[in-house]
Amino acid sequence: MAESTSSTGPSSRGRPRRERRLPAAGPAPDEARLHEAALNHLARFAATEAGLTRVLQRRVARWAQRAEREGMAPDLIAPVVARGRVAAAAVAKRMVSAGAVDDAAFAAARARRLSRAGRSRRAIAAHLAAKGVGGELASGTLEEAATDEVAAALAHLRRRRQGPFDPAPPEGAEAARAAGMKALAALARAGFPREVASAALALGREEAEARIIEARRG
């Protein structure tokens, strides 16, 4: 009777099986290492102070998870995590002082981009809040940006191929009314006020396209 092959023995193709190893926890996330991580992150992404702090603190949390899996005692992990969280906030503040992080510039650029992509002011405000932009700064940014919300609604409709951008407009008053109500509901779910949605749906295709182009030039 043939002997059974153990799970750590050679594979059926004659190659030894490799044991799956968890990544090493690595050095503790001190301020110097978190500063380097912040520079690497900002080289790829724009961020707010709060957003960068969260990114760095998640890095600390991942280190703690790896250290725990490798058997490091919880009473040794806890103080490293506490120091790392404080260091993360300090590094983010240093990036603000150096001009590498600017919440106001981030908010303005993101508001313009999202408006052109067809996001309502309400949706933009929620996005900015999630990224760590304070309510007062977000409100001020949206006021100063003076984005054309009708143009944003039109961009939303164009992406969904509704309203002026419907490739096969419905025939008959009843079908047209149903399609209009469906588009109105979609705009409402996206956060556009009724008066904005109605203004967008009242435009013809050529005028709607021109409105979007004009808003993007501004």
DAZIWO-V717551 format. One record per residue. RES is the residue in one small letter. PHI is phi as a letter, one per 30 degrees, with the letter a starting at -180 (999 if undefined). Layout:
# DAZIWO-V717551
RES_PHI ; RES_PHI
This chain:
# DAZIWO-V717551
m_999 ; a_d ; e_d ; s_d ; t_c ; s_d ; s_d ; t_c ; g_d ; p_d ; s_d ; s_d ; r_c ; g_i ; r_c ; p_d ; r_d ; r_c ; e_d ; r_d ; r_c ; l_d ; p_d ; a_d ; a_d ; g_i ; p_d ; a_d ; p_d ; d_d ; e_d ; a_d ; r_d ; l_d ; h_d ; e_d ; a_d ; a_d ; l_d ; n_d ; h_d ; l_d ; a_d ; r_c ; f_b ; a_d ; a_a ; t_c ; e_d ; a_d ; g_d ; l_d ; t_e ; r_d ; v_e ; l_d ; q_d ; r_d ; r_d ; v_d ; a_d ; r_d ; w_d ; a_d ; q_d ; r_d ; a_d ; e_d ; r_d ; e_d ; g_j ; m_d ; a_d ; p_e ; d_d ; l_c ; i_d ; a_e ; p_d ; v_d ; v_d ; a_d ; r_d ; g_d ; r_d ; v_d ; a_d ; a_d ; a_d ; a_d ; v_d ; a_d ; k_d ; r_d ; m_d ; v_d ; s_d ; a_d ; g_i ; a_d ; v_b ; d_b ; d_e ; a_d ; a_d ; f_e ; a_d ; a_d ; a_d ; r_d ; a_d ; r_d ; r_d ; l_d ; s_d ; r_d ; a_d ; g_j ; r_c ; s_d ; r_d ; r_d ; a_d ; i_d ; a_e ; a_d ; h_d ; l_d ; a_d ; a_d ; k_d ; g_j ; v_d ; g_d ; g_e ; e_d ; l_d ; a_d ; s_d ; g_d ; t_d ; l_d ; e_d ; e_d ; a_d ; a_h ; t_d ; d_d ; e_d ; v_d ; a_d ; a_d ; a_d ; l_d ; a_d ; h_d ; l_d ; r_d ; r_d ; r_c ; r_h ; q_b ; g_h ; p_d ; f_c ; d_d ; p_d ; a_b ; p_e ; p_d ; e_c ; g_j ; a_d ; e_d ; a_d ; a_d ; r_d ; a_d ; a_d ; g_d ; m_d ; k_d ; a_d ; l_d ; a_d ; a_d ; l_d ; a_d ; r_d ; a_d ; g_j ; f_d ; p_d ; r_e ; e_d ; v_d ; a_d ; s_d ; a_d ; a_d ; l_d ; a_d ; l_d ; g_d ; r_d ; e_d ; e_d ; a_d ; e_d ; a_d ; r_d ; i_d ; i_d ; e_d ; a_d ; r_d ; r_d ; g_d
